[in-house]
């Protein structure tokens, strides 16, 4: 947090939008899950190779 009293002020300065958060969460989900199954760190590294 940037030290503002209100999270809304921080969000405004950080240009946080619901659309951006949603897009980022979809990217995280795609990295962590494969057909609904959690992928381990080792499997993730193997996929990158």
C-alpha positions as CSV (number, residue, x, y, z in Angstrom):
1,X,0.0,0.0,0.0
2,X,1.2,3.5,-0.7
3,X,0.3,4.8,2.7
4,X,-3.1,6.4,1.9
5,X,-5.9,6.4,4.5
6,X,-8.3,5.1,1.9
7,X,-7.6,2.1,-0.4
8,X,-9.6,3.9,-3.1
9,X,-7.0,6.6,-3.2
10,X,-4.3,4.0,-3.6
11,X,-6.3,2.2,-6.3
12,X,-6.7,5.5,-8.2
13,X,-3.0,6.2,-8.2
14,X,-2.2,2.6,-9.1
15,X,-4.8,2.6,-11.8
16,X,-6.3,-0.6,-10.4
17,X,-9.5,-1.5,-12.2
18,X,-11.8,-4.5,-11.8
19,X,-11.1,-5.4,-15.4
20,X,-7.3,-5.5,-14.8
21,X,-7.7,-7.5,-11.6
22,X,-10.0,-10.0,-13.4
23,X,-7.5,-10.3,-16.3
24,X,-4.6,-10.8,-13.9
25,X,-6.5,-13.4,-11.9
26,X,-7.3,-15.3,-15.1
27,X,-3.6,-15.4,-15.9
28,X,-2.8,-16.7,-12.4
29,X,-5.5,-19.3,-12.7
30,X,-4.1,-20.4,-16.1
31,X,-0.7,-20.8,-14.5
32,X,-1.8,-22.7,-11.5
33,X,-4.5,-25.0,-12.9
34,X,-4.7,-27.5,-15.7
35,X,-8.2,-28.8,-16.4
36,X,-9.2,-28.0,-12.8
37,X,-6.2,-29.7,-11.3
38,X,-3.6,-27.7,-9.3
39,X,-0.2,-27.8,-11.0
40,X,2.9,-28.2,-8.7
41,X,5.9,-25.9,-9.0
42,X,7.9,-28.8,-10.5
43,X,5.3,-29.3,-13.2
44,X,5.2,-25.6,-13.9
45,X,8.9,-25.5,-14.4
46,X,8.7,-28.6,-16.7
47,X,6.1,-26.8,-18.8
48,X,8.3,-23.8,-19.3
49,X,11.2,-26.0,-20.6
